[in-house]
Amino acid sequence: MAEKHFEYLMNPLAVVALMYCLSVNVTGFVHVGFQAYTLAYRLVTKKHVISPPWIRLSSFHMPSHPICL
C-alpha cells in the first residue's frame, strides 16, 4: 500500500494536479470566508467593508470546482 502512494508522488503530473487542487480549495475557502465576514460586518454596522464605487469592480464570480479528493 505504501509503495502505491510513493509511486503516485513520484509522478510529476500527479503532484501538479494535487497542488492545483489544493490551491483551488484554499482560494475557495478564503473567498467564502471573506464573503461571510463582509456579510456579518454589513449586518452589524450597516456599512460596507469595501466602499460602494469599488464594489462593482470587485464583484466577480469564482468558477465552481469540485473538491478534489
N, C-alpha and C positions, 0 to 999 in steps of 0.2 A: 504494500500500500504506500509506504513512504517513497519507494522508488518511482511510482507513478507521479506523485507530486513533484519530485525532484526533476523528472523529465519534463513536466509541464513548465516549470520555472526556467528550464534551460532553453525553451523555445522563445526566441525574441519577440515573435508576433503575439504570443500569449501574454508576455509581460507588458507589451504596449497596450493590448486590449484591456488588461487588468488595470493599468494606470489610467487609461481613458475612462473606464467605467467608474473608478474611484473618484476621479476629478469631476465627472458629471454629477455624481451623487453628492459630493461635498458642495459643489456650486449650487445645486438644487436646495440643499438644506440651509445654506446661508441665505439664499433668496427668500425662502419661506420664513426663516427666522426674522429677516428684515421686514417682510410684509406683516408679520404678527406684531412686531414692535411698533411699526407705524400705525397699525390699527388701534392698538392699545393706547398709544400716545394721543392719537386723534380723539378717542373716546373720553379720555381723562381730561385733556387740556383744551379740547376744541380748537387746536391749532394743527397745522401741517408740519411734519418733520422737514419736508422739502418745500421751499416757497412755491406758490402756485405757478409762476411762469416756468419753473424748471420741471414741474410735474409732467407736462406734455412731452418734454424731451427724455425723461427718464422712464416713461411708461412703455415698457416693451414686454413682450410675452416670450418666455423661455420655451423652447420646444420640449415636449414631454418625452422623456426617455424612460424605458422600463428600468427598474432597478436590476442591476446585473448581480447575479449570484454565482 
